[in-house]
Amino acid sequence: MRTPGICIALGIGLLAGVAACSAPPSPPPTTPAAAAGGIDRTALPIAEPAPQRYTELDARNAKAPERFTVSAPKGAPNVVIVLIDDVGFGGPSTFGGPIRTPTMDTLAQGGLRFNNFHTTALCSPTRNALKTGRNHHTVNTGSIMETATAFPGNTGQNPNSVAPLAEMLRLNGYSTGAFGKWHETAAWETSVSGPFDRWPTHQGFDRFYGFIGGETDQWYPLIYDGLIKVEPPKMENYHFTVDMTNQAINWVKAQQSMTPDKPFFVYYAPGATHAPHHVPKEWADRYKGQFDKGWDQVRIETLERQKKLGVVPANTQLAPRPKELAAWDSLPADQRRLFARQAEVFAGFLEHTDNEIGRFQQALADIGELDNTVFIYIAGDNGTSAEGGFVGMYNEMTYFNGVAEKVEDLIPLIDKWGSPETFPHMSAGWAVAFDTPFSWTKQVASDFGGTRNGMVIHWPQGIKQPGSLRNQFSHVIDIAPTILEAAGLPEPKSVNGVVQTPIEGTSLLYAFKDANAPERHTTQYFEMFGNRAIYSGGWFARTIHRAPWQTTNLPPLTADVWEIYDVRSDFSLTKNLAADQGAKLKEMQALFMKEAEKYHVLPIDDRTIERTNAALAGRPDVLGTRTSLTLYEGMQGMLENTFMNIKNRSSKITAELQIPTGRVSGAILSQGGRFGGWSLYVKDGRPAYTYNFLGMARYTVASPQALPPGPVTITLDFVYDGGGVGKGGKATLMVNGKAVAEGRIEKTQPNIFSADETADVGIDNQTPVAEGIGIGAETRFTGHINKVTLDVGPAK
């Protein structure tokens, strides 16, 4: 699973095995994978010996058996997987990119660079494939968790028959910790009611510290420690990447202090560089002026560096920029200034993250564990994201609500870009530049710009040709079997009583030893939102069904035109051979359909934004068809997919309160935050309701009079206009049944409020929906909430 960047440190201390005792001997192992000493590691957990029976009356006259423990194989390394988010092949300096990644550079000099490593083109699918060694549809992750459907291969629920790597290692004697981004739990399984089977601490990790969804505000993150929501520590200039790194360092040091002979597995997955692009200003300013030359020139210069480094063949051509994206020189000066700053912030975000990875790496060196650690650093769970559209976004949630931001609104925010006042994403032109030498980006599984990511593996005790390059085809499903082989562990056939689906990846250990070894992963399908392709024996057939910025009016899947490339001589997919290789193309298309049927890729669903709505997607919804939800004081941290959906319909909030003598203030019920949501609250004793439309407009109705002390019922009645999604309506605020204020809410968010801000009773966690009521604990309601009832009408 390596989350932000990819660093895999394999630290596995060899465990002793079954202690000798006088219990009846267990049957001998029946598989060749059974380890020495009679331990069968193909069935996990490893069976305990039968307890010895004694006839001696007095314990002083009997010898106790040795304690049964399970240890990792002798000499097994530690494992660290670092998985960076949304970084393309042409971003990091390690692979010729313009963004400095000195930690990755250093690891590459002492390890191996892989320039033919592939992901799935999207985050959740890559992460689940990484952690299980199976294809993303095999683990029911055909897309991200929030767009799961009811079809096999897309349900969002990992089957028990695909135990994750962390569980395999834990049951073989490893300590396991995950830090940072998860995004591998079904969206409807994130409430207090669970189930928690697919949360990190039930997926093989002893410790988890991070966020459960796809992204979070780096300044005000939604953090879980295990299953418990926690507040970020009070740190000057707080940033989540620094916080999670501190947690990872502290955990490893403590683990090695207590059990130095026990190897560890760390999954280090920062939120960077996924939007929001949040980074301290001084890091972004390190790139002042460096992107003024524009994305076209950056692509040209990057390819030249890539050739000099040898990470691409000398004959590699620069694939064309998508025709929808403007040439840099055609842009007006104010747009060039805006877009250059967007790239500066993104670059600073990546370098800042690489620096934190360096802190973690140095901590391993300080305790003497780096040399015996398989450290896998993956620069991207997919290509760089083009979801920022043609001009970028100050608030990434506009993308998911189909709202186009305008350059004239973004230019005044240039100096604030990346700060807590923005939730930004850069223009798609930069995504293509940071995916050099390819044409496409994240979401496009049929182009290497979406799937080819730079990877470095550092392991001094296991790599004898440091600083060299490996170009065998490989895929994210190859990581789990690589680690198992490095640790001397067999693939388990049964885990926790469930027979396992065989691992579908291929260990890369063969390539560690021989740069010229023939590749062993010879066939691989790709599919994401209709973009699909097949690799086999050096050939790559594909169709570009949709661009990342296309969410409506898509062509029929049957109308897609397929292309074919010989990637042995065409690294960047610039020479379509369909006219000359018609028979080969048909053969490859048939192979795709065969693989698609085998791995539950079919039927293909090319919908994107619509699938964020559980009703349209056909996936489970915690609340089902309920239209009323009663909430109580203390209920906090309710993620959007486990809360009542008030979008595109009328709704009513009824709050039964006890108002103390004197002024009262604070949030009563809120959902979302600074960049979109709504809140019923009290300010200076007066009740009010604010609807925050994507941080672009706030509509407030407020009572001119303060609340009286004693029992009070506040009601907010919102009557939706109807006539489509995202429309407005009338809001009426009542106190004890009497209307005290009313007003228009001109427009509403049709699809999503936030990826990480929650619904909360009695507080507005993280960032506030309304202005002027404080932040975090400052928004806590100072009266008493008996209960709040939320009722909704039929969706319109």
N, C-alpha and C positions, 0 to 999 in steps of 0.2 A: 503494500500500500504506500509507500513513500509519498507524502502529500506535497508540500511546497518544495520544489526542487527535488532531487532524489538522491539521498545518501543512504546506502545500506551498509550498516556496520554489523558484521556477523561476529558476535562474541558468544561463543558457546563453550562453557567450561565442561569438561567431561565429568559426568556423574558416575558414581561408583557402581551402580547396578543393583541387583537384588542381593541383599545381605544374606550371608550363609546362616541357615538355621536348620533345625531338625524336622521341619515340616515335611510332609510327603512331597517328593519332587513333582514339579509341574511337568506336563507332557513336553517333549522336546519341540522346539520350533519347527514348523512345517514349511516355512518359506525361506528362500535363500536370502531374503532381506533382513532376517532376524539377526540382531547384533550378537557379538560374542558375549558369553556369560549367560546365555539362555534367555535373553530379553527379546521378545518379539515386538518390534517397534512398528509393525504394520497394522496393529490393532491398538488404537489409543482410546482411553488412557491405558498405559501399560498395567497389566494385571498384577495385583499384589499376591504374594504367596499365601497359601492357607496358613492360618495361625497354628503354632505348635501346641500340642496337648501335653500337659504335665501330670505326673503321678506323685511327684514330691509334695509333701504337706507344707514344709517350711521353705519360704522363699530364700532364706539364707543358704540353703543347701542346693539351690538350683541356679543354673546359668541362664540369664535372659538372652533372647535372640537379639541379633543386631537389628537396628532400625532399618526398615525398608525405605529406601529413597530412590527416586528416579533422577539420574544425572544425564547431562548431554554427553555425546560421544567424546572420548578423550581427544583433546586438541581442537575441538570445534571452536570456530571463531565467534566473536561478537558480530552482530549484524546491525547496520544502520542504513535505513532507506530514507533518503531525502527526496521529496517530490515537490518541485516548484509548480506553481499554477500558471497556466496561460502564457508560457514563454515559448516562442518559436525557435526553430533551428538556427536562424540567423540573428538571434538576440545576444547571447553571451559571448564575451571575448574568447572563451575557450573554443568556440566554433566559428571564429572570425567575425563575430558581431561587434557593434559599436559600444556595447554596454560592458563596463569593466566587471569581471567576476573573478577576482584574484584567488578566492578560495577554490573555486572549481579549476582554475588554471593550475594551481599547486597540486591538487589531487590528480589532475591529468598527467602532470609531469612525473608523478610517482606511481601512476597507474595506467589505465587503458582508456582511450577515447573510442566510443562506438558511434559511427556516423550513419548507420543503417538500422537504427532502432526506432520502433514504431509504437504509437499509442492508438486509442480508438477515435480520437478527434473530439472527445468531450470528457468532462471531469468525472462524474460518478461512474460511468462505464469503465474508464481507465483504472480508477481506484479499486473497483471490485475485481477487475481482471488481474490487477497487480497482486492483490492480497490473496487470491485463490489459485492463480495459475490456470484459470479457465477463461474461455471467451466470454465477452460481456453479456451476450444473450443466454449463455449457459447459466449465468448467475442472475438472470432475469433483470438485467440492467441495460436494456436496449437504448436508453436515454437517461437523462438525469432523474433523480428521485421524484421531482415535482411534476414530471410529465409522464409518469408511469401509466400504463393502461391495463386492461384485463387480460390481454393475450399472453400466452407463455412466451418467455424471453423478454417481456417488458413489464412485469408486475411490480418490480422494485423490491421484491422480497427474496433475499438470498436463500436458496434451499439448504436444508441441513446436510444434504449430500455433497456439498462443496465447502468443506471446512476451510477456514482461512489459515494462511501461513502462521499467523500469530498463535493460533490454537495448536497447530502442529508443533511449533517450537516450545510453547509453554508446557505441553504434555510430555515433552522430551527433555525437560530440565532447564529451560531458559526462563529468565525474568523478562517481562515484556512491557513496553511503555509506548503510548501513542501521544503525540503532541501536535496541536494545530487543527487543521481542517479534517473533518470526517466525510460527510456527504455520502454516506453509504447506508443510511437507515431510511426505510420507506417513510414517506412524508406523513402518513396517518399513524405512524408508530412513535411519534415524538411527543405525545402527551403524558401526563402524570399516570395515565392508566396503562401505558406501554402498549403491547408487550415490549420488553427490553432485550429480546433475543438478538437483535441486530444493532444494539448499541455497542460501542467499543469494548466495554468491560465484560460483555457477553460474547465477544468475537475474538477472544484470546488474549486480551490485554489486561495485565494486572493494574495498570494505571492509565488514565486518560485525562488530559487537560487540554481543552480546546473548544471549538464550536462545532455543532452537530450538523449544520446546514451547508449550503454551497458557498456562502460568503458572509463576511461580517464587517462592521465598521471597525477599522483598526484602532481608532481612538476611543470608541465606546463599544467594545465587543460584547457579544452574548457568549459567556464562558460557562462550560460545565467541567466540574471536577468529578469524574466518574459519572454518576447519574444526577448529581446535585448542581443546580445553577448557583454560581458564585459571582460576587462582585469583583471586578478587576482590582488588583492591589493599588493602594495609593502611592503612586510613583511620580516623581517629577518628569514631565514630558513623556507620559505613558504612551507606549505603542505596543500592540499585541505581539508582534514578532519578537520584540525584546523580552516580553513577559514569558512567552512560551519557551524561548531559548533558556531563560533562567530556570524554568521548571524542569526542562529536559536535563540540563547540566546538574542541577541539584539531585534529580532522581538517579541518574547514573552514578554519581559520586557516592550517594548513600547506599545504593545497591551493591557497588563494588566494595565499599567499606564493610558492609555486613556479610556479604557472601562473595569474596573475591574469586572463588573457584567456579562460580556460576556465571555462564555467559549471559549477555543481554541482547535483546532485540529492540531497537528504537525505530519507530516510524515517525519521522519528522516532516510534517506537512504544513508549511505556513500558508496563510491566506494569500500571500503575494505570489504572483503579481495579478491575481484576479481583481477585477473592480470590486470595491472602490479603490482607486489608486491613491492610497493614503501614505504619505511619507514625510518625515521631518523636512522642512524647507531647505535646510542646509545641504541635504543629500541631493535634492533636485537641483539646487543651484550649482552643484559641481558640473552640471552639463550645460550651463548657460552658453548659448550661442552655438553649441555643437550640432544642433539639428536644424539650424537656419538654412542649411543647404537643401533641405527637403528630402522627402522619402525616395524620390527617383535617384538622386545622387547617392544617398545612403545605401541603396540596393547595389549600385555599381561598385562602390568602394568596399562593401561587405564581401561581395563575390571575389574581388581581387585578394582580399585578406584570406578568404577561405581557400583559395587556390594556393597561396603562399604557405599556409599552414598544412596543406595537404589533406584537409578534411573534406574536400570535394575534388574530383578528378580535374586535371588541367584543361580538359575540353568541355567542361560544364558551361552551358549557356544560361543566360538569365531568362527565366520564363516570363511571359508577358504579364503586365499588371492587368487585373480585370478591367474591362472597358468601362464599367460604371464609375470607376474611381478616377478623379481628375489628375492630370499631370500637374506636378508641383508648380511649374513655371506659369501655368495658366491661372493660378489663384491670385486674388487681390492681396495686397500687403497685409491688411489686418487679419485675414484668414491665415496667412503664413505665420504671422506672429502668434496667433492662438494655437495653431497646430504644433508649432515648435515647442511651445511651453508644455503642451500635453505630453510630448515625447520626453522632455526633460524630466517631468515628474515620474513617468513610467520607468525611465532609465534609473533614476535615483532610487525608486522603489526596489528594483532588482538588485542594484549594488548594495543597498542597505540590507537586504535580505541575505545576500551572499556573505556580507560581513558578519551577520549573526550566525550563519552556518559555520563560518570560520571560528567564531567564539566557541561553538560546540565542539568542533574538530580539535581545537587547542585544548579544551578541557579533557578530551580523551587522551591526548598526548601527555598532558600533565600528570595523569594517573597511570601512564604506561600501558594504555590499552589500544592505542591507535594502530600499531603494527599488526595486532591480531584481530583487527576489525575489518570485515568486508563492508566497505563504505560505498554505497551506490548513490550517486548524485544524478538525478534525472531532471533535466532542465525543461520541464513542461509536461503536464498531463494531456496536452494537446497543443496545437499551434497557437500563436498569439491570437487574441480575440478581436474579431472585426464587429462585434456587437455594438460598438460605439457608433456605427453608421458613418455617414459621409462627413459629419462635422464634429463628432464626439458628443459627450453628454456631461452636464454638470451633475446629473442625478441618474444613475444607471437604471433606476426603476422606470424611467420613461420608455426604455426599450420594451419592457415587458407589458407596458400598457398601450403600446402602439402610438406613442406621442413623439413627434419629431421636434427636437430642440433646434433653435435658430441661432445662427452665428452671432447676430446682434445682441442676443441675450447672454451669450457666453463670453464675449470679449471683455465686458466689465469685471468678469470673475478671474481673469488671467492670474493676477497676483495672489488669489486665494486658492488656486487649483491645487488639489491634494491636501488641503487643510480640513479641519473638522467642519467647516462651513460648506464643503462640497462632498459629493459622493460620486466621483467622476470616472469617466471612461474616455479613452482617446479615439481619434478618428481611425476609420478602417484603413486608410492609406498607410499608417504606421504598422498596422498588423501585417500587411503584405511585406513591408520593409523588414520587419523582424522575423519573417518567415523566409527570407532570402536563402536559396535562389529560386524558390517555388512561387506559384501564382496565388495560391489560396491560403486559407486560414482555419482556425478553429471552426468546428461544425462540418467542415468539408472532408468527410472521410475518404473521398475519392481523389484526393490530392495530397502529396507528401507535405505540403504546407500545413495541412491539418493534422497529419499523423506522425511526421518524422521529427523526433526530438533528440537533441544531443544528450548523451549519457556518458558518465565517467564512472569507472569502477576502480577503487583503490584498495589494495590488499597486499601489503609488503610481503607477508608470509606465503601468499599464494600466487603472486604475479611475478614472473621472472624476466619480463621484458618491459619494464616501466617506460612510460613516455611514448608508447607505440599506439598504432591505430588498428581498429578492427572494423571490417566492412561487411561481415556476414549479415544477411537479413536476420533481424530479431524483432521480437514483439514483447509488449508488456507482460504477456502471459508466460514469458520465459524466465521472469525474475524468481518466482517461487521455486521452481525446480532447480534453478541455479543455486539458491541458498541451501536447499535440502542437500544437494550433492556436496557443496562446500562444507557443510556441517557433518557429513557422513551419515545422513539420515535417509531411510527409505521413504518412498511415497506411501502414506498410510492407505490401507484398503478399507478400514473401518474407523470412524471417529465418533466417540460417545454413543456407540451402539448403532450408528447409521452407516450402511455401506456407501462408499464414496464414488462419485462420478470421477473417472480417471482424469488426472491433470492433462490439460491439452497443450501446455507449453513444452518447450525443449530447453534443457539446461544449456547454459552458455559456457560452462567450464571448459569444454573442448577448445573454445576460441581463446581462453586465457593462455593456453599453452602454445598455440600455433596460429600465427596471423594468416597463414595460407590454407588453413583447414577448410574443406568444403562445408558450406552452410548446411545445417541440419533442420532448420525450420524452413521448409520449402514451399508451403502453401498457406495462405492466410486471407480470409475474407475481411472486408471492411463495410460497415453500413452505419449511417446516422441520418435520421430525418429524410430518408430518400436518397441521399448521396451514397453511392455504393461502388465497390471495386473488388477485384480479386488479384492477388499476387500468386504466381506459381512459376518456379524455376527460372527466375530472371525476367519473366513477362508480367506486365501490369495492365489489366483491362479495367476501364472505369467509365462512369457517366457522372457528369456534374448536373444534378437535378435541381439544386437551389443554392443561391448565395446566402450567406449568413444574415444579410439584411432583408431577405425575402421571406415574409411570413404570411402573405395572402396571394391569391390568384396564381397558384402554382400550376405548372403543366401536369397533365396526366403522367403517371409513372410509365405507362406504355409508350409515351411519345419520346422518352429520353433517348438521346443518341450516344452510343458507346464509342470509345476510343481504345487504342492499344499501343503500348510503348515497350520497347526493349530497354529495361533499366540498366542492363549491363553496360550499355554504351550511351545511355541518356539519363544521367543522374537527376536532372531537374524536370523531366517530362515535357520536352519541347518538340518532339518529333512524333506526331501521331501517324502510326503505320497502318491504319484501318484500310486504306485503299489497296495496300499491297499484301496485307495479312488477314484477309477476310476469313479464311478458314480457321486460322488461329484465334481470331476474335470470337467466332462462334463457339469454338471449343472452350474458350475462357468464360464466355457468358453461361454456357451450360454448367461449367464447373462452379461458377458463383451460385447458381440455383441449387445445385446439389449440396453445397456447403450451407447455403441459407436454410434449406429444409432440415439439414442435419442438426444445426445449432439453434433452431427456433427463431430465425431472423424473420421468417414469414408469418403473417402478412406484414408488409412494410407500411408504416404510418408516417407520412411526411408532415403532419401537423406539428406546430411548435407552440405558439402562445396559447392556442385553444386548449391544449392538453394540460395547462396549469389549472384548469377548472375540472375538479374531480368528477362532476356530473357528466361533462362532455367526454372525459377520458375513459370513464367507466371503471375507475378504480375505487377501492373502499374509501369511505368518508366516516370519520369517527362519529359525527352527529347524524349521519344518514339523512333521513327526510324530516328530522325534527325542525320545528319552527320556533321553539322557545328554549332558552337556556338560562338557568338560574345560577348566579355566581355569588361567591362569598368573599369576605375580606381575607386577604392573604393569598388569594389565587393569583399567581404571577407567572410570567414566562411562558404563556400559551402561544406557541408558534402558529402562524397563519393557517396552515393546513390542518390544525386540530381545533380551530375555533369556528364559531358561527360565521358563515359567509354573508355579510350584509350588502355585498356589491350588487348593483343593477336591480335593486328592489327596495321597497319601503321597509322601515324598521322603527322600532320603538324601544327606548331604554327607560326603565322604571327603577329608580334608586331609592330605597328606604333607608333613611339616615337618622342619626342622632346628633344634633348640632349642639356643641358646648356653648356656654356663655363666653362672650368675647369673639373676636374675629376667628374665622375658620378658613382654611385654604387647602389646596391640594387636588390631585386627580381622583376622580371617582371610578371611572372606567375609561381606559384608553386602548387604542390599537395603532401600531405603527410608531412613527417618530418624526424627526425633523424633515425627512424627505418624502413624507406621505403618510396619512393616517387620519384618525379622528379622536377626539377626547371630550368627555363630559367632566367638568372640573369646577372648582370654586376658587375665585381669586378675590382677595380682599373682602371676603364674606359674601360675594355675589356669585351665583351660579352662572355658568357659561358653557357653550358648546362650540368647538372649533373643528371644521373639516379642512384638512390640509391637503390640497391637491398637488402632489408631487413636489412640494416645496416651492412651487411656482405661484400659488395663490392660496390664501387662507380666508375662509368664510366663517364668521363668528356671529353667533346670537348670544346675547348676554343680558341678564336681568339688571335693571338700574338700581334694584333694592337688595339690601343684604338679607340673608336668611335669618329667620327668628330662631332663638334657642329652642331645644326640645326636638320631638320627633317631626321629621319633615320628609315628604315624598317629592322627589324631583323627577320629572318626565321629559324626555326629549322625543318628539314625534317627527319623524322624517317621512314625507310623502314623495315618493319617486315619480318623476314625470313620465317615465316609460318611453316607448318609441325607439328602443335600441339600448345599447350598452354605453356606459360612461356618461349618461345624461345627468341633469341636475334635479332639483326638487325643492320643496319648501320644508324648513325646519321650524318647529314650534317648541319653545321651552316653557314648561309649566311647573309651578310650585304649589303643592297641595291641591292639584286639580285646576288651578287658575293660570291662564296663559299670562306670562310676564314678558315674553319677547318672541319675535319671529323674524325670519329672514330667508333669503334665497341662497341656496348653494348651487352655483351656476353649472358646475360639472363635477363628476366623481370619477374615481379610478375604476376601470372596468375589470381588471384582471388580478392585480396584486398590489398590496401596500408595501411590503418589504420582504427581503429574504431572511432577515435576522431580527428585526424589531418585533416585539411580542405584544400580546394583549395582556393587560394587567388590571387588577382591582386594587384601588387604594394607592396607586403610584403609577407614574409614567416612567418606566425603566429606560435605561440607555439614553437616547436623545428625546427631547420633548416634542409632542405634536404642536402644542401652542407656545407662543412666545411669551416671555415675561413671567413664567411660573417656576423658573429654576431648572435644575437638571438632576436626574437620579434621585437620591434620597431627599433632595429639596422639594420634590413634588409629592411627597407622602401626604395623604389626607389626614388632617388634624382632628377631624371628628370621628364618629364611629359609623361604619357601614353594616347595617343588618343584612341586607342582601340587595343584589342588582339583578333585574330580569331583562333579558334581551329577547325581543320578539321580532320576527321577520315575516314579511309577506311573500307571495309567490314571486319568483324571479321574472323580470320583465325584459 
